[in-house]
C-alpha cells in the first residue's frame, strides 16, 4: 500500500520494558541500563534485517525502535506522526485466553483513533507462492449495517477500490427470523438500501460494485462470505475510541478481526458533534488514504 500510494512508511519495533524474561537477572540500575541498551541495539539490527528481507528497493521505510509499553508507544507514535493507518499482525489465539492475556493488537484496536489494518496469521491467508510479492487489491468487501459507522467505512472502501480499480461488494447481514415472508421482504428492502448507499458520482467504480444480503449471525455470515468470495480486504466501521470494550464477545467487528482469512480495515466513525459530516450524506468525494502508514 505504501508503494501504491507513494506513502511514507514507518516501521516500529518496541522493546517491552520490564517484561523481557532476562530482565530479572539485572542486579543494579547500571546493569539494567546496559541490559536495555543491548536489547535496543539488537532490536535495531533485527529490524534492519527484517525490513531488508521484506521490502522492495522502491520503499525506504523509516525504522524506529523504542523501549516501553508497546500499546502506549504505538498509539503515541501514531498520534505524534499524524499516521493515517496503523498496520498490525494478529496472532492465532482464540477465545477467552486471548481476552484474559491480552495482546498488543487487541489493546491498540480498542483505543486507536485512526484506522487500523489487522493482518491475520499467515496460515489463515491464501498468499500464493511468493510471500514478498506486491499485493494488488482486486476485491474489497464492505460490511454494511446502515449505521453512521459503516457510512464512514464506506468512504474508505470506495477510496481503496477506486485507487486499485478493484471490485467493491457491499454486504449486509439480516438476523435470523422464524417468519420466512418477513425475511424475504427484509432482504428486498436491504438490497434496495444497499443500492442507495453509493454516492451518485463514483465514476471510477462504474460496473464494479456488487451488493449482497445474507441471513444469520452477522459475524458468521461475514466470515463465510469472505471464505467463499476471497476478498483481498474487508472494511468495517466501529463507533470509535473504546467501542470494542463495550461487549467484546458480542462484537461482530472483533470476531471478524479474529477469524477472517484476509486483512481487515477497521475504520472509526468521525463524531458528528465535531462538525464532520459524513461524505455519503453530502455526496462529497471519498477520502484518499493513506498518506502515512505505521507498521508494527
Buried (B, 14 or more C-beta within 10 A) or exposed (E): BBEBBEBBBBBBBBBBBEEEEEBEEBEEEEEBEEBBEEBBEEBBEEBEEEBEEEBEEEBEBEBBBBBBBBBEBBBEBBEEBEBBBBBBBBBEBEEEEBEEEEBBBBBBBBBBEBBBBBBBEEEBBEEEEEEEEEBEBBBBBBBBBEEBBBBBBBBBBBBBBBBBEBBBBBBBBBEEEEEEEEBEEBBEEBBEBBEEBBBEEBEEBEEBBEBBBBBEBBBBBBBBBBEEBEBBBBBBBBBBEEBBEEEBEEBBBBBBBBBBBBBBBBBBBBEEEEEEEBBBEEEEBBBEBBBBBBBB
